[in-house]
Amino acid sequence: MGDQVALLVVGFVLTTVLGGLLGYVFQRRAWSHQFNVQRRSTEREAASAALDELSSLLDKRRYRMLLVYWRLEWADDQEFEDAVVAYRAVLAEWNDGLNRRLALVATHFGADLKQELDVLYEEYREAGRRLEQAIRSRRAGETVSDRDALAELLERLNIRNYSFAETG
């Protein structure tokens, strides 16, 4: 009878220890899995928010450029100047977060999309340079010479904005 009690106690202790150890191992794996799922979800949300912000700003800048473009010849001076002020406000917002947005794209989407964004930024720089020249010409009372080239560039930016947002 003593052997049976000892065997029962040893069995109980082994079952409790082994059961506790197995419970701990499986619980730890479940927590680790849950943490990884939550982390990936948070990263996806951050990437999506970064892309939404960037896409919105790309569209906003292009639209403000269009407002200036449309008012180059057919608007009174006040409408034209209001459009220029609105464009310059977006341009300041654009430049204030330029490197942060590049870093976010590189972090969340990789070097390929960042490189595509670099090219897109260069196109915006060119469009901005042409738009500033047009603004100076209008203010000087001169005819805006490369209005058609600016229109083509703004249309190309529209296509590029869409393509960029779709890629991301």
N, C-alpha and C positions, 0 to 999 in steps of 0.2 A: 504494500500500500504506500509506503514511503517513497518507493521508486516512482509510483504513478503520480504522486503529489509533486515530486521534484520535476518529473517530466512535464507535468501540467504547468508548473511555475516557469520552467525554462521555455516552454512553448509560448506561454503568455508573454514573457519578456521579449523573446525573439519576434513574435508577431507584432507587439507594440512598437518595438524599436524599428524593425524592418518596415512596418506599416507607416510609422511616423517619418522615417527616412524617405520612403517612396512618395509619400504625400508631399513632403518638403520639395523633393526634386521636381515632381510634376507641377506643383504650385509655382515654383520658381520659373519653370519653362513657360507656363501660362502667363505669368506677369511679364516675362521678357518678350513674349510674342505680342502681348497687349501693348507694351511700351513701343515696340517697333511699328506696330500698326498705327498708333496715335502719332508717332513722330513722322511717319510717311504722310499721314493725312495732314498734319500741320505744315509740312514742307510743300505739299501740293497746294494747299490753300495760300501759302505765302507766294509761291510761284504764280499762281493764278492772279492774285492781287497785284503783283508786280507787273504782269503782262497787261492786265486791265488798265492799270494806271498809265503805263507806257503807251498803249494803244489809244487811250483817251487823249493823252497829251499830243501824240502825233496827229490825230484828227483835228484837235483843237488848233494846233499851230497852222496846219494846212488851211483850215477854214478861215482863220483870221487873215492869212495871206491872201486867200481868195477875196475876202471882203475889201482889202486894200486894192487888189487887182481890179475888181469890178468898179471901184470908185475912181480909178486913175483918170478916166476921161468923162464919165457921165454923171458925176456927183458935184455938188457945190463944195466949197472949201471946207466948211464945217463937217459935213459928212465924211469927207476924205480924211480930215485930221482926226476925227473920232475913230475911224477905222485904223489909222496908224497907231493911235494910242492903245487901242485894244490889242493890236498885233504886238506892240512892244511889251505890253504887260505879259502876254503869253510867252514871248521871247525871254523875258526875265525869269519866268517860272521854269522854262525849258533849260536855261543855262544854270539856274540854281541847283538843279538836281542831276545834271548831265552825267557826271562820273558815278554817282550812286546808282543811277538806272543802268549804266553799262555794267557795273559790278554785279547788280542783281541778276541781270540777264545771263552773264557769264556763270554765276554761281548756280542758278536754277536750271538753265537750259543748255549750258555748255559753250564751247568756243565757237562752234559753227554759227549759232544764232547771234552771238555777240559780234562776230565778224560781219554778218549780214546787217546788223544794226549799225555798225561802223560805216558801212557803205551807204546806208540810208541816211545817217547823220551827215555824211559828205554831200549827199544830194540836197538835203535841207540847207546846208551851209551855202551851196551854190544858189539855190532858190532865194535864200535870204539876201545874198549879195546882189542878185539881180533885182529883187524887190526894193532894196535900199537905193539902188541906182535909179529905179523908176520913181521912187518917192522924191529923190533929189531933183530929177528932171521935171516932175510935176510942179514942185515948189518953185522951181526956177522959171516956170512958164514955158518949158520946152516940150516938144513932142516926145513921148516915151518910145524909144526906137525899137526895142526888142520885146514888145508886148506879146507877140506870137510865140516867141521862144519861152517866155515866162509862162504863158498859158500851157504850153506843152509840158514844161517841167512840173507845173502844179498838177496836171493830169497824171503824169507819170508817178508823182508822189502819192496820189490817190490809189493807184494800182499797187504800188509798193507797200503802202500802209496796210491794205487789205491782205496782201500776200504775207507780210510779216506777222500780222495778227493770226492768220490762218496757220502759219508754220509753228508758231509758239504754242 
